[in-house]
Amino acid sequence: MRAAHDLSRAVTSVLERIFERDLYQSKVLILGQDPYPNLNFPNGLAFSTPKTESKIPASLQNIFKELNSDLKLPIPSSGDLSSWAEQGVVLLNRTLTCRSGESNSHLGIGWRAFTDACVEKLAANGAVAILWGNNAKECSRYFATDKLITASHPSPLSAHRGFFGSRPFSRANAALMAAGKDPIDWSL
């Protein structure tokens, strides 16, 4: 019973964070796989961690390395990506839940129909997509090529297969400016 309550609370938290801001005002979508399989890390925004969490997950460390390489910004000491969300960056996973310690454990329970509908709406509204990993790349079909940035997942298992050097942050800003929109301030 407690596990079901915890899952329900986690889902509510994710949905609240996703819809905290008007999707019509969203400028960039960063799409990942599923939440961190550690109860301390997920905070409702893909790849983000709570400000109170001192440890930064390996995938996020790699994102910060690429951010530093791409834009020469200092590597942040906090994994909280809320400031990106406040500027119109939607940080979404294809699957919104997973069992503790088991990545992709809720792959087949129906989240993808929901998240695909969100992704399709964001694409129709002109968002620039940053799709990391094979799960995310499945949504490439929704985006025009000038608004699509893909790379391998930032996980230590795959980051060296095309994530590093992909320059997603500068490329997203270039696509935004080409569309007449303000760029994202990626500093944290």
C-alpha positions in Angstrom: 0.0 0.0 0.0 2.8 2.4 0.9 4.5 1.8 -2.5 1.3 2.6 -4.3 0.9 5.8 -2.3 4.6 6.8 -3.0 4.1 6.2 -6.7 0.9 8.2 -6.7 2.6 11.1 -4.9 5.6 10.9 -7.3 3.3 11.0 -10.4 1.4 13.9 -9.0 4.7 15.8 -8.4 5.8 15.1 -12.0 2.6 16.2 -13.5 2.5 19.4 -11.4 6.0 20.3 -12.5 5.3 19.5 -16.2 2.2 21.7 -16.2 3.5 24.4 -13.9 4.1 26.6 -16.9 2.0 27.2 -20.1 3.1 24.7 -22.7 2.2 27.3 -25.4 5.0 29.5 -24.0 7.6 26.6 -24.2 10.6 27.2 -26.4 12.8 24.1 -26.0 12.1 20.5 -25.2 14.8 18.4 -23.6 13.5 14.8 -23.8 15.0 11.9 -21.8 14.2 8.3 -21.0 12.8 8.0 -17.5 13.4 9.4 -14.0 16.5 8.7 -12.1 15.9 5.3 -10.4 17.0 6.8 -7.0 14.3 8.2 -4.8 16.5 11.2 -3.8 17.2 12.5 -7.3 13.9 13.0 -9.3 12.2 16.3 -8.8 9.6 16.3 -11.6 12.0 17.8 -14.3 13.9 15.4 -16.5 17.6 15.3 -15.6 17.1 17.7 -12.7 17.7 17.1 -9.0 16.5 19.0 -5.9 18.6 21.9 -4.7 19.0 20.0 -1.4 20.7 17.0 -3.1 24.4 17.4 -2.9 25.2 14.4 -5.2 24.9 15.0 -8.9 24.0 12.0 -11.0 26.5 10.9 -13.7 24.2 11.8 -16.6 23.8 15.3 -15.3 27.5 15.6 -14.7 28.0 14.8 -18.4 25.3 17.3 -19.3 27.2 19.9 -17.3 30.5 18.9 -19.0 28.9 19.4 -22.4 27.4 22.7 -21.3 30.9 23.9 -20.3 32.4 22.7 -23.6 29.6 24.1 -25.7 29.1 27.5 -24.0 32.2 27.8 -21.8 29.9 28.2 -18.7 31.1 27.0 -15.3 30.1 23.6 -14.2 27.2 24.1 -11.7 27.4 22.8 -8.2 23.7 22.1 -8.0 21.7 19.8 -10.2 18.5 21.9 -10.0 17.5 22.9 -13.5 14.5 24.9 -12.5 15.9 28.1 -14.0 15.8 26.5 -17.4 12.2 25.5 -16.9 11.4 29.1 -15.9 12.6 30.3 -19.3 10.5 27.9 -21.3 12.6 24.7 -21.3 10.4 21.6 -20.9 12.4 18.9 -19.2 10.4 15.8 -19.9 11.0 12.0 -19.9 9.3 9.6 -22.3 8.3 7.5 -19.2 7.4 9.4 -16.1 7.9 6.7 -13.5 10.1 3.7 -12.8 10.7 1.3 -9.9 13.5 2.3 -7.5 16.8 1.0 -8.8 15.3 -0.1 -12.2 15.7 2.1 -15.2 13.1 1.5 -17.9 11.0 -0.6 -15.6 7.8 1.2 -16.5 8.5 1.3 -20.2 5.3 -0.5 -21.2 2.7 0.9 -18.8 1.3 3.6 -21.0 3.2 6.7 -20.3 4.4 7.0 -23.9 0.9 7.7 -25.2 0.7 10.6 -22.8 4.2 12.0 -23.3 4.0 11.6 -27.1 0.8 13.8 -27.1 2.8 16.4 -25.1 5.7 16.2 -27.5 3.5 16.5 -30.5 1.8 19.6 -29.1 5.2 21.2 -28.3 6.4 20.5 -31.8 3.2 22.0 -33.3 3.8 25.1 -31.2 7.4 25.5 -32.6 9.5 24.2 -29.8 13.1 23.3 -30.5 13.7 19.6 -29.6 16.8 18.3 -27.9 16.3 14.5 -27.9 18.9 12.5 -25.9 19.0 8.7 -26.3 17.1 6.2 -28.4 13.9 6.5 -26.4 13.8 10.2 -27.0 14.9 10.0 -30.6 11.7 8.0 -31.4 9.9 11.4 -31.2 12.1 12.9 -34.0 9.2 12.5 -36.4 7.3 15.3 -34.7 9.9 18.0 -35.4 11.1 19.9 -38.5 14.8 19.4 -39.1 15.6 23.0 -38.3 14.1 22.5 -34.8 15.6 19.0 -34.1 18.8 18.3 -32.2 19.6 14.6 -31.4 22.4 12.9 -29.6 23.2 9.8 -27.6 22.0 9.7 -24.0 24.3 11.6 -21.6 24.7 8.4 -19.5 28.3 7.3 -18.9 27.4 4.2 -20.9 26.7 6.1 -24.1 27.9 9.7 -23.8 31.0 9.0 -25.7 29.0 7.8 -28.7 27.8 11.2 -29.8 26.6 13.2 -26.8 29.9 14.9 -26.1 30.6 17.4 -28.8 26.9 17.6 -29.9 26.7 21.3 -28.8 22.9 21.1 -28.0 22.8 24.4 -26.1 24.3 26.7 -28.7 22.4 24.9 -31.4 19.1 25.3 -29.6 19.8 29.0 -29.1 20.7 29.4 -32.8 17.4 27.7 -33.8 15.5 30.0 -31.4 17.1 33.1 -32.7 16.4 32.0 -36.3 12.7 31.7 -35.4 12.8 35.2 -33.9 12.7 34.1 -30.3 15.0 35.0 -27.3 17.7 32.5 -26.6 17.9 30.5 -23.3 20.3 31.6 -20.6 21.8 28.2 -19.9 23.8 29.3 -16.9 22.8 27.9 -13.6 
